Amino acid sequence: MGMLELRQAIAEKLRRENGIEADPEKEILAVAGASHGMAITLMTVLEAREEIIIPNPCTFSTWTGPNTWGPERFPFLVRPIMGSRSAGNP
């Protein structure tokens, strides 16, 4: 999925800079953002009525997306660690 020329450039970069061999036609997926990529991945590996755990808070698409294609969602509360940036500290 994704433009072949882009996937070929990614494969070349991985080979040249990271020493990783990847087939651009079978092993590289270029998508329009993280939510899109996660949705495609989850739709590929999950079947209807399987269960997934979703961190909360989460984005709207993370919560509603799986509802449209089958798995049962289980939220879990993610609490910020005191002193971390996510706890409101700069």
Secondary structure, DSSP 8 states (H G I E B T S, - for coil): ---HHHHHHHHHHHHHHH-----TTTT----SSHHHHHHHHHHHH--TT-EEEEEES--HHHHHHHHHHS-EEEEEE----TTSGGGT--
